[in-house]
Amino acid sequence: MSREAGFARFLHDNAAFLSAGALIAFTSSFGQTVFIAIFAVEVMGTFGLTDGTWGLIYTFATCASALAMIFAGGIADRLRIRRLATLVCGGLAGACLLMAATNGLALLALAIFALRFMGQGMMSHLANVAMARWFVTSRGKALSIASLGFALGQATLPILFVWLLSVADWRMLWVGCAGLTLLSIPVLLRLLRAERTPAALADASSSTGMGDRHWVRMEVLRHPLFWAMIPLLLGPPAFGTALFFHQVHFAMAKGWTHASFVALLPIYTISVVSVTLLSGAVIDRIGSGRLIQVYMLPFVVAFYLLAGAQSLWAGAVALVIMGTGSGMQATVPTAFWAEFYGTRHIGSIKALGASVMVLGTAIGPGLTGVAIDRGIDLPHQALAIAAYFAVAGLIAAIAVQRAKADLPSQIDVVRA
């Protein structure tokens, strides 16, 4: 059977599971920074906030979300995705309604917390955990296909809602987001009506990690590899989030209109999708260990270029390169946890990584927002950000290279 025919058969045999993963990923969009940031001007105007104050509120709310993820993420090891996704969708719809009704800073912070925890936190977590657990030999492809839901949301929703803001009140748009979230529940229930381990797993329903065993969370916390990965895990969500969170400021600093910058997002998304699919296939052939060692390079180059970009074309090139890193981000970290620490406790283990990444999304907007208030615009911060990525990538590459010797023999080898 040709590779193309095998891929088509994989899609056919597992269409319901892959579609459910993609839908969960898409629905997480309402809690993602690139979506929430669309309403920055309206929120800051309504509550009289500066860039720095808005960023700090976002930071504190998201930090609380990261802490909650440490405790809530492990629930995915005990409940079926079908049931848990339904509960989280209901919570995300409630968060959207709270955002629509907020009339003070305390409620605004609570609404941001709920959006981040339910959307960017739990919904993203569920989409990735489902693919990591349901698939073994095709884990990379499954993760890449499900991640198309993230890309679709990123490509379509910002443009749609920027236009809708010109014709509708921002609070009513959040009511609409709640309705769309609730509509996803019956679709998920239909797709996962017979939730089980997909046939693609054949006679294997789990895979071991280093030392040919399944690690538990406390063992992971005592292992040096986990701590070496933290700077790498923090970087992309922290500073990728900062760029999109302060997109209005960034566009103004460059002398561009906000609409023209948003118009570049589909180009960025095409890059993300292309690399997501490619990285999924590569993971299935060589494992995630090699890819994670070069994971930071596109971010180094992208932020270096963003620092000096004067035209929209230069900005587009930088976003395409950044999309290369973001495409790897959609698949490589989740596959890394499964391959290096095993899949039996993947929910609780990945929750640690997810909490670090959510923490990054909290740190980035607040840190860069404070710098903006002190007169250092985001383009000038980009060079320091590029240097951070370079150091984080070097630390992770050294640690992963040392840890690969402990992997079971079936990992990190070329598969047909």
PEHUCOR-V608578 format. One record per residue. RES is the residue in one letter. SS is DSSP state (~ for helix, > for strand, _ for the rest). PSI is psi in degrees with one decimal (* if undefined). Layout:
{{RES:SS:PSI} {RES:SS:PSI}}
This chain:
{{M:_:132.6} {S:_:161.7} {R:~:-39.2} {E:~:-42.2} {A:~:-38.3} {G:~:-38.4} {F:~:-41.2} {A:~:-39.9} {R:~:-39.2} {F:~:-45.9} {L:~:-42.8} {H:~:-46.4} {D:~:-25.7} {N:_:25.8} {A:~:-42.3} {A:~:-44.4} {F:~:-43.7} {L:~:-39.7} {S:~:-39.6} {A:~:-44.0} {G:~:-43.2} {A:~:-38.2} {L:~:-41.9} {I:~:-44.2} {A:~:-44.0} {F:~:-43.2} {T:~:-24.7} {S:~:-15.1} {S:~:-33.1} {F:~:-10.9} {G:~:5.8} {Q:_:148.7} {T:~:-41.4} {V:~:-24.9} {F:~:-49.2} {I:~:-35.6} {A:~:-20.6} {I:~:-31.4} {F:~:11.7} {A:~:-47.5} {V:~:-44.7} {E:~:-43.7} {V:~:-47.7} {M:~:-38.0} {G:~:-41.1} {T:~:-40.8} {F:~:4.2} {G:_:45.4} {L:_:148.6} {T:_:172.0} {D:~:-42.5} {G:~:-43.6} {T:~:-44.6} {W:~:-42.1} {G:~:-37.8} {L:~:-40.1} {I:~:-44.4} {Y:~:-39.0} {T:~:-49.5} {F:~:-41.7} {A:~:-39.8} {T:~:-34.1} {C:~:-42.9} {A:~:-37.4} {S:~:-41.6} {A:~:-40.7} {L:~:-42.8} {A:~:-33.5} {M:~:-33.5} {I:~:-39.2} {F:~:-34.6} {A:~:-26.4} {G:~:-32.6} {G:~:-13.6} {I:~:-28.2} {A:~:-16.1} {D:~:-12.4} {R:_:-27.6} {L:_:148.4} {R:_:147.0} {I:~:-37.5} {R:~:-47.9} {R:~:-44.2} {L:~:-38.8} {A:~:-36.4} {T:~:-44.5} {L:~:-43.3} {V:~:-37.5} {C:~:-41.8} {G:~:-40.9} {G:~:-39.0} {L:~:-38.5} {A:~:-41.2} {G:~:-38.0} {A:~:-39.7} {C:~:-41.6} {L:~:-37.2} {L:~:-38.9} {M:~:-37.6} {A:~:-30.3} {A:~:-7.2} {T:_:135.5} {N:_:17.9} {G:_:167.4} {L:~:-35.6} {A:~:-45.6} {L:~:-33.9} {L:~:-45.9} {A:~:-40.7} {L:~:-40.7} {A:~:-42.6} {I:~:-42.2} {F:~:-48.7} {A:~:-40.9} {L:~:-43.7} {R:~:-43.0} {F:~:-49.1} {M:~:-39.4} {G:~:-75.2} {Q:~:-31.1} {G:~:-77.6} {M:~:-42.4} {M:~:-43.9} {S:~:-42.1} {H:~:-46.2} {L:~:-42.1} {A:~:-43.3} {N:~:-41.7} {V:~:-40.9} {A:~:-46.4} {M:~:-40.6} {A:~:-34.8} {R:~:-40.7} {W:~:-24.2} {F:_:143.5} {V:_:-70.8} {T:_:-21.0} {S:_:27.0} {R:~:-42.8} {G:~:-46.0} {K:~:-42.3} {A:~:-44.5} {L:~:-41.0} {S:~:-38.8} {I:~:-45.8} {A:~:-35.1} {S:_:-14.2} {L:~:-24.4} {G:~:-40.7} {F:~:-46.6} {A:~:-41.2} {L:~:-43.4} {G:~:-41.3} {Q:~:-32.4} {A:~:-32.7} {T:~:-43.4} {L:~:-42.3} {P:~:-46.0} {I:~:-44.2} {L:~:-46.8} {F:~:-26.5} {V:~:-40.8} {W:~:-43.2} {L:~:-31.7} {L:_:-22.4} {S:_:-12.6} {V:_:-5.7} {A:_:156.0} {D:_:141.5} {W:~:-30.8} {R:~:-39.7} {M:~:-31.0} {L:~:-35.2} {W:~:-31.8} {V:~:-41.2} {G:~:-36.7} {C:~:-39.4} {A:~:-42.8} {G:~:-42.8} {L:~:-38.3} {T:~:-43.9} {L:~:-33.9} {L:~:-23.4} {S:~:-20.4} {I:~:-53.4} {P:~:-30.8} {V:~:-44.5} {L:~:-42.7} {L:~:-36.3} {R:~:-46.0} {L:~:-34.9} {L:_:28.7} {R:_:-24.2} {A:_:52.6} {E:_:129.4} {R:_:176.7} {T:_:123.8} {P:_:156.3} {A:~:-22.4} {A:~:-21.1} {L:~:-18.8} {A:_:-116.9} {D:_:12.6} {A:_:125.8} {S:_:-1.0} {S:_:161.5} {S:_:146.2} {T:_:168.0} {G:_:-146.2} {M:~:143.1} {G:~:11.7} {D:~:44.9} {R:_:170.5} {H:_:121.4} {W:_:148.2} {V:_:167.5} {R:~:-41.7} {M:~:-33.1} {E:~:-39.6} {V:~:-42.0} {L:~:-24.4} {R:_:-1.8} {H:_:133.2} {P:~:-25.3} {L:~:-40.8} {F:~:-45.1} {W:~:-31.8} {A:~:-23.8} {M:~:-15.7} {I:~:-47.2} {P:~:-37.8} {L:~:-42.1} {L:~:-34.3} {L:~:-38.4} {G:~:-63.5} {P:~:-46.5} {P:~:-33.2} {A:~:-53.3} {F:~:-24.7} {G:~:-43.0} {T:~:-42.9} {A:~:-41.4} {L:~:-46.9} {F:~:-31.6} {F:~:-40.9} {H:_:32.9} {Q:~:-35.6} {V:~:-47.7} {H:~:-44.6} {F:~:-45.2} {A:~:-43.0} {M:~:-39.4} {A:~:-30.0} {K:~:-8.0} {G:_:21.7} {W:_:160.5} {T:_:154.8} {H:~:-41.6} {A:~:-37.1} {S:~:-35.0} {F:~:-44.5} {V:~:-32.8} {A:_:-17.7} {L:_:-16.4} {L:~:-37.6} {P:~:-34.2} {I:~:-44.1} {Y:~:-42.9} {T:~:-38.2} {I:~:-41.9} {S:~:-44.3} {V:~:-47.9} {V:~:-45.6} {S:~:-46.7} {V:~:-32.9} {T:~:-48.9} {L:~:-41.8} {L:~:-44.2} {S:~:-33.6} {G:~:-44.0} {A:~:-39.1} {V:~:-40.0} {I:~:-42.9} {D:~:-21.3} {R:~:-38.2} {I:~:-0.8} {G:_:173.4} {S:_:-14.0} {G:~:-43.0} {R:~:-41.2} {L:~:-37.8} {I:~:-18.6} {Q:_:-18.6} {V:_:9.7} {Y:_:-33.9} {M:_:-19.0} {L:~:-45.4} {P:~:-34.0} {F:~:-36.9} {V:~:-51.1} {V:~:-43.5} {A:~:-46.8} {F:~:-28.5} {Y:~:-43.1} {L:~:-37.6} {L:~:-32.0} {A:~:-37.7} {G:~:-0.8} {A:_:127.3} {Q:_:-27.9} {S:_:162.4} {L:~:-32.0} {W:~:-42.7} {A:~:-39.0} {G:~:-37.9} {A:~:-42.2} {V:~:-44.6} {A:~:-39.8} {L:~:-34.3} {V:~:-43.2} {I:~:-40.0} {M:~:-35.9} {G:~:-29.2} {T:~:-45.9} {G:~:-40.6} {S:~:-32.8} {G:~:-39.7} {M:~:-34.9} {Q:~:-30.4} {A:_:-22.2} {T:_:-40.6} {V:~:-49.4} {P:~:-43.3} {T:~:-43.9} {A:~:-34.1} {F:~:-48.5} {W:~:-43.8} {A:~:-41.8} {E:~:-35.0} {F:~:-23.0} {Y:~:0.8} {G:_:167.6} {T:_:-11.1} {R:_:-37.0} {H:_:33.6} {I:~:-32.2} {G:~:-50.8} {S:~:-35.2} {I:~:-47.7} {K:~:-26.9} {A:~:-33.4} {L:~:-49.4} {G:~:-40.2} {A:~:-38.7} {S:~:-36.5} {V:~:-43.4} {M:~:-39.5} {V:~:-39.0} {L:~:-39.3} {G:~:-41.8} {T:~:-20.7} {A:~:-43.3} {I:~:-43.8} {G:~:-57.9} {P:~:-40.2} {G:~:-46.8} {L:~:-48.7} {T:~:-31.6} {G:~:-41.9} {V:~:-42.2} {A:~:-38.9} {I:~:-45.1} {D:~:-25.1} {R:_:10.1} {G:_:7.0} {I:_:101.6} {D:_:164.8} {L:~:-39.9} {P:~:-36.8} {H:~:-26.3} {Q:~:-19.6} {A:~:-32.6} {L:~:-42.6} {A:~:-37.3} {I:~:-41.9} {A:~:-40.7} {A:~:-39.2} {Y:~:-46.5} {F:~:-39.1} {A:~:-44.7} {V:~:-44.3} {A:~:-41.3} {G:~:-38.8} {L:~:-44.2} {I:~:-46.9} {A:~:-41.1} {A:~:-41.6} {I:~:-44.8} {A:~:-42.5} {V:~:-39.8} {Q:~:-39.0} {R:~:-38.3} {A:~:-24.7} {K:~:-26.0} {A:~:-22.0} {D:~:-0.8} {L:_:148.0} {P:_:159.2} {S:_:-24.4} {Q:_:-9.1} {I:_:144.1} {D:_:31.2} {V:_:155.5} {V:_:129.6} {R:_:151.1} {A:_:*}}
